[in-house]
Amino acid sequence: MPIYIETPLIKEKVQSLQMGDQVLLSGTIYTARDAAHKRLVEQINNKQKLPISLENQIIYYMGPTPARPNQVIGSAGPTTSYRMDAYTPLLLQQGLTGMIGKGKRNQKVKEAMQKYKAVYFAAVGGAGALLSCKILQVETIAYADLGTEALRK
């Protein structure tokens, strides 16, 4: 039986989860890929204000395809997560509590997830068209010049 979680993803919710739990998420989720992650980290390192607060937020590693007529987004399948591993510990330190993607994470990310009480949700690869049907609204928040890799809400 799936566990229903509404965002924001507070640490108490994270701590209540067990590995292997099936989770259905609802609410605001941000999307970003490696180029957007790189910019977020650069802004943190340069002591600049981020375009969003990462506190208790979830980032879905996804770069959508263009939307067809009458769609809010095109295919929304997960991106391989290890491409974000170099940036993830610093984002977790900033309060990020959830990540959605596919594939394994490196040891530094696993240790940072434990330290900062965060969770990695494994998405099903190849289900981008199905997942896009569950996305009700999309707004580009920052880095529009990155195209599909922009930071979206």
Secondary structure, 3 states (H helix, E strand, C coil): CCEEEECCCCHHHHHHCCCCCCEEEECCCEECCHHHHHHHHHHHHCCCCCCCCCCCCEEECCCCCCCCCCCCCCCCCCCEHHHHCCCHHHHHHCCCCEEEEECCCCHHHHHHHHHHCCEEEECCCCCHHHHHCCCCCCCEEECHHHHHHCEEC
